[in-house]
Every structure is written in C-alpha cells, then in structure tokens.
Amino acid sequence: MLETTVTKLRKSLNKEIEPCFNNHETLHVKQRDGKDFVIMSAEDWRAIEETLFLNKIQNMVESLHNAANEPIEQGINLKDLDW
C-alpha cells in the first residue's frame, strides 16, 4: 500500500493516484487529525465487493477451493454441460 499526506495529494493529485489505476495499488492518505482514508480504483473496489458477496453465500468458498483442487481430468467438458 502506498502512503501520502493530504498536502502532497492536493499538490499532485494525478501523479499520486496514477498507481491506483495502472498498478492496482491502494493509496493510504494520512491526515493530521488521524481520520485517514484510502483511494483505490473503482475496478478494484468492484472486485472486493464481488469477493465479499461470494463469501456470504453458504459453502461457496469451500466449493471454489474444492473446484480449484480438482484434477482437470475429473472435470466436465464445457460442451457436455446442459445449459
């Protein structure tokens, strides 16, 4: 996570936030009063929201882990699925 101050952010906003878009970095902005905040790209935020949503579904995480560990030979070919 990158860090900056509000003063530096004001002086060079575009330069400070560019890594958020180009490198998926999160920018931690420190304020004097201790009320810090974080800047990230909307794309990264949507990915976090999706992860949180999927984690709410009962047994979803376990199912994903099981599927990831399943040998490819045991999988089902896409053309054999009944859509």
C-alpha positions as CSV (number, residue, x, y, z in Angstrom):
1,M,0.0,0.0,0.0
2,L,1.3,3.4,-1.0
3,E,1.2,6.3,1.5
4,T,0.9,10.0,1.2
5,T,-0.4,13.1,3.0
6,V,-3.4,15.3,2.2
7,T,-1.0,18.1,1.5
8,K,1.0,16.1,-1.1
9,L,-2.2,14.7,-2.6
10,R,-3.5,18.3,-3.1
11,K,-0.3,19.4,-4.8
12,S,-0.1,16.5,-7.3
13,L,-3.4,14.6,-7.4
14,N,-2.9,13.0,-10.8
15,K,0.6,11.8,-10.0
16,E,-0.4,10.4,-6.6
17,I,-3.4,8.4,-7.8
18,E,-1.9,7.1,-11.1
19,P,-0.6,3.9,-9.5
20,C,-4.1,3.1,-8.3
21,F,-5.2,2.7,-11.9
22,N,-2.1,1.4,-13.5
23,N,-0.8,-1.0,-10.9
24,H,-3.8,-1.7,-8.7
25,E,-2.2,-0.1,-5.8
26,T,-4.1,1.3,-2.8
27,L,-3.2,4.8,-1.6
28,H,-3.4,5.4,2.1
29,V,-3.8,9.2,2.7
30,K,-2.8,10.4,6.2
31,Q,-4.5,13.4,7.7
32,R,-3.2,15.3,10.7
33,D,-6.4,14.7,12.7
34,G,-6.0,10.9,12.3
35,K,-9.0,10.5,10.1
36,D,-7.1,8.8,7.3
37,F,-8.7,7.4,4.1
38,V,-7.8,5.1,1.2
39,I,-8.0,5.7,-2.5
40,M,-8.3,2.8,-5.0
41,S,-9.7,2.3,-8.5
42,A,-13.3,1.6,-9.0
43,E,-12.3,-1.6,-10.7
44,D,-10.5,-2.9,-7.6
45,W,-13.4,-1.8,-5.4
46,R,-15.9,-3.8,-7.5
47,A,-13.6,-6.9,-7.2
48,I,-13.6,-6.5,-3.4
49,E,-17.4,-6.1,-3.4
50,E,-17.8,-9.3,-5.5
51,T,-15.5,-11.2,-3.2
52,L,-17.5,-10.1,-0.2
53,F,-20.7,-11.1,-1.9
54,L,-19.4,-14.5,-2.8
55,N,-18.2,-15.1,0.7
56,K,-21.7,-14.5,2.0
57,I,-23.1,-17.5,0.0
58,Q,-23.1,-20.6,2.2
59,N,-20.4,-23.1,1.2
60,M,-19.3,-21.0,-1.8
61,V,-15.7,-20.6,-0.6
62,E,-15.4,-24.3,0.1
63,S,-16.9,-25.2,-3.3
64,L,-14.4,-22.9,-5.0
65,H,-11.5,-24.4,-3.2
66,N,-12.7,-27.9,-4.0
67,A,-13.0,-27.0,-7.7
68,A,-9.6,-25.4,-7.7
69,N,-8.0,-28.6,-6.3
70,E,-9.9,-31.0,-8.6
71,P,-7.7,-32.6,-11.2
72,I,-8.5,-31.4,-14.7
73,E,-9.2,-35.0,-15.8
74,Q,-12.1,-35.2,-13.3
75,G,-13.8,-32.0,-14.7
76,I,-16.6,-31.8,-17.2
77,N,-16.0,-30.6,-20.7
78,L,-17.9,-27.4,-21.4
79,K,-19.6,-28.9,-24.5
80,D,-21.0,-31.7,-22.2
81,L,-22.8,-29.2,-19.9
82,D,-26.6,-28.9,-20.2
83,W,-27.1,-25.2,-20.3
